Amino acid sequence: MKVVVLVSGGMDSVTALYRAAQEHDVVAGLSFDYGSKHNHREIPFGKMHCDLLGVPHRLVPLPFMNELFESDLLQSGGAIPEGHYEAENMKQTVVPFRNGILLSIAAGFAESVGAEGLVIAAHSGDHAIYPDCREEFMKPMAEAITAGTYADLEVLRPFIHLRKEGIAALGASLGIDFSLTWSCYKGGEIHCGKCGTCVERKEAFEKAGLEDPTEYEGEPEQG
């Protein structure tokens, strides 16, 4: 199947890209710059992995989301909260209907380039705070995309029932260098180690029994 992969440059989407490259004909990797505090850190990794796989990379700028939407994940929002993903304060990082918007754009692009499917790396660990990562959203959204395209585009969500440690284990088996991915929402020079996505990243490697290659603030550099 010819597919387009939504690839941010994080652990999940990069793993989805490599898996898709094994199973499908990946005609493009699609990244979105919607004004998050960490887009400038993660998107270059998304492009890097596309280049390594020989996959065309396309970047879609969406400045209106930063201008119009309310979220601390955005440059226009407040400080990134610290703590576990499942903590109440992490809901401040939700960008309203983000996946609905990204999937809609990706569907139009995919049909335009002759693809038959979209791949998105939403996983079960996201469900605690992100309503547009849950299967209750993904299933009807996928049905709408299929119904609304001449190509009957299929939305593939291979990780929807998988937790982050499962993705880490899969990525390791595919030979992915996770040091060449980005998670931290703060978007600094190195991972902060304290925001929800950093905490989740640490847990994923630990639970998967893998060495964490990430450099975090306040910790000795590994090597």
CORNORKA-V965374 format. One record per pair of residues at least 12 apart in sequence whose C-alpha atoms are under 7 Angstrom apart, sorted by the first residue. I is the first residue (numbers start at 1). J is the second residue. D is the distance in Angstrom with one decimal. If there is no record, write none. Layout:
BEGIN
i=[I I]
j=[J J]
d=[D D]
END
This chain:
BEGIN
i=[1 1 1 2 2 2 2 2 2 2 3 3 3 3 3 3 3 3 3 4 4 4 4 4 4 4 4 4 4 5 5 5 5 5 5 5 6 6 6 6 6 7 7 7 7 8 8 8 8 9 9 9 9 9 9 9 10 10 10 10 11 11 11 12 12 13 14 15 15 16 26 27 27 28 28 28 29 29 29 29 29 30 30 30 31 31 31 31 32 32 32 32 33 33 33 34 34 34 34 34 35 35 35 35 35 36 36 36 37 37 37 37 37 37 38 38 38 38 41 41 42 42 45 45 69 70 71 71 71 71 72 72 73 73 80 80 81 82 82 82 83 83 83 84 84 85 85 85 86 86 90 91 94 97 99 100 107 111 116 116 116 117 117 117 117 118 118 118 119 119 119 120 120 121 121 121 122 122 122 123 123 123 123 123 124 124 124 124 125 125 135 142 142 164 165 165 165 165 166 168 168 168 169 178 179 179 183 183 184 184 185 190 190 190 191 191 191 192 192 193 193]
j=[24 25 116 24 25 26 27 115 116 117 24 25 26 27 115 116 117 118 119 26 27 28 29 30 110 115 117 118 119 17 28 29 30 118 119 120 29 30 31 119 120 29 30 31 46 31 42 43 46 42 43 44 45 46 181 182 42 181 182 183 178 181 182 121 167 121 46 167 171 121 55 55 56 55 56 57 50 55 56 57 58 57 58 59 43 58 59 60 59 60 61 62 60 61 62 61 62 63 65 66 63 65 66 74 75 73 74 75 73 74 75 185 186 187 184 185 186 187 182 187 181 182 180 181 96 95 92 93 94 95 92 93 93 185 185 186 195 194 195 196 194 195 196 196 199 196 197 200 128 129 196 129 130 132 132 132 145 151 151 153 154 153 154 155 156 154 155 156 155 156 157 156 157 157 158 159 157 159 160 159 160 161 162 163 160 161 162 163 163 164 160 154 155 204 204 205 207 208 208 204 205 208 208 213 213 214 197 198 197 198 197 215 216 217 215 216 217 216 217 216 217]
d=[5.2 5.9 6.3 6.2 4.7 5.8 6.2 4.8 5.3 6.4 6.7 6.1 4.9 5.9 5.2 5.8 4.6 5.4 6.9 5.9 5.8 5.0 5.9 7.0 6.1 6.6 6.4 4.9 6.2 6.2 6.5 4.9 6.1 5.8 4.7 6.4 5.9 4.9 6.1 6.2 5.5 5.9 5.7 5.4 5.8 5.4 6.2 5.6 5.5 4.6 5.2 7.0 4.8 3.8 5.6 6.1 6.3 5.0 4.8 5.5 6.7 5.8 7.0 5.7 6.5 5.2 6.8 7.0 5.2 5.9 6.6 6.5 6.7 5.7 4.8 5.7 6.4 6.6 6.2 4.8 6.2 6.0 5.0 6.0 6.7 6.3 4.8 6.2 5.7 4.8 5.9 6.9 6.1 4.7 5.8 6.2 4.5 5.5 5.7 6.2 6.1 6.9 5.0 5.6 5.9 5.5 4.1 5.5 6.0 5.5 5.1 6.4 5.9 5.6 6.9 5.4 6.0 4.0 6.7 6.0 6.7 5.0 6.2 5.7 7.0 7.0 5.9 5.5 6.0 5.4 5.6 5.1 4.7 6.8 6.9 6.3 6.2 5.4 4.1 6.1 6.2 5.5 5.3 4.8 6.2 4.5 6.7 6.9 5.7 6.7 6.8 5.8 6.4 6.2 5.9 6.9 6.8 6.4 6.2 5.1 6.4 5.0 4.5 5.7 6.8 6.2 4.8 5.8 6.1 4.7 5.9 6.5 5.3 6.1 6.8 5.9 6.7 6.2 5.6 4.9 4.2 6.1 5.6 6.1 5.5 5.2 5.5 5.3 5.2 6.3 6.9 6.7 5.3 5.4 4.0 6.3 5.9 5.1 6.9 6.4 6.5 6.7 5.8 6.7 5.3 5.7 6.0 6.3 5.9 5.4 6.8 6.4 6.1 6.5 6.4 4.8 6.2 5.5 5.1 5.2 6.3]
END
